């Protein structure tokens, strides 16, 4: 019989202290779903959505199914972070994304198809669709045109290429690039940026700054406390955080070894060019090992500095 690995309460508390603070990291899927995706916290989700989509004037919503089954057996199923439907039938999917990845825009487009396909019933003659919004809250900066103004929030819809005439108002994509948000709490004067701050920095706080004493912010802070999580949710969250910590440690170790190997080879050649070649060779060798171990290409690129094309060619 397989023996369970049971941590003592003391060991569990020590582990929690090492990888978690008093407040959860709201960019973590489990934490975001706990704070914004449960029935008792509808007011928190509506407050967030009204800041990101103020034109919708949201007064009520119901949570939509989180797990989405693909339309064919050989296609990938998807799990939304928080999905809801407004009183007027509008569908909204909210995702948090920590790591940048290739074809990320296509992934968001793919998510939108579930909410579109599920609207047309058998026997329905008219293609009358309700609006669909996919909101992605990202810890990174998306690629933009060279004249991009650095805005944190960007919105996309279906428009004519030349005149920008709107084709349909029923498909929208909204991206929040939190890497571009660097304000301190005391410098913020609007609720949209307060949400930005909380989602990016809540887990770093030991004591709450002024402004969290009442209203929606008091509830958000209370729900973000690790101690408020039920045991099964807390266990899953801590496991996620430990896994992420292990990945970062592995990547740092791999990068250190690559650097040391490159320095050694550079010294042996005794030339500045040799040093550069040695560093590059060390990165390539480390990337090969990472790829052989099944690590994601985006992680390999992030921690070795190689391009996606270089990693793909290994």
Secondary structure as GFF3:
##gff-version 3
##sequence-region A 1 314
A	DSSP	alpha_helix	9	19	.	.	.	ID=ss1
A	DSSP	alpha_helix	29	36	.	.	.	ID=ss2
A	DSSP	three_ten_helix	39	41	.	.	.	ID=ss3
A	DSSP	alpha_helix	42	52	.	.	.	ID=ss4
A	DSSP	three_ten_helix	54	56	.	.	.	ID=ss5
A	DSSP	beta_strand	61	63	.	.	.	ID=ss6
A	DSSP	beta_strand	67	68	.	.	.	ID=ss7
A	DSSP	beta_strand	78	79	.	.	.	ID=ss8
A	DSSP	beta_strand	82	86	.	.	.	ID=ss9
A	DSSP	beta_strand	91	97	.	.	.	ID=ss10
A	DSSP	alpha_helix	104	117	.	.	.	ID=ss11
A	DSSP	beta_strand	132	138	.	.	.	ID=ss12
A	DSSP	beta_strand	153	159	.	.	.	ID=ss13
A	DSSP	beta_strand	166	177	.	.	.	ID=ss14
A	DSSP	three_ten_helix	178	180	.	.	.	ID=ss15
A	DSSP	three_ten_helix	185	187	.	.	.	ID=ss16
A	DSSP	alpha_helix	191	201	.	.	.	ID=ss17
A	DSSP	three_ten_helix	202	204	.	.	.	ID=ss18
A	DSSP	alpha_helix	215	223	.	.	.	ID=ss19
A	DSSP	three_ten_helix	226	228	.	.	.	ID=ss20
A	DSSP	alpha_helix	231	269	.	.	.	ID=ss21
A	DSSP	alpha_helix	272	292	.	.	.	ID=ss22
A	DSSP	alpha_helix	297	304	.	.	.	ID=ss23
A	DSSP	alpha_helix	308	313	.	.	.	ID=ss24
###
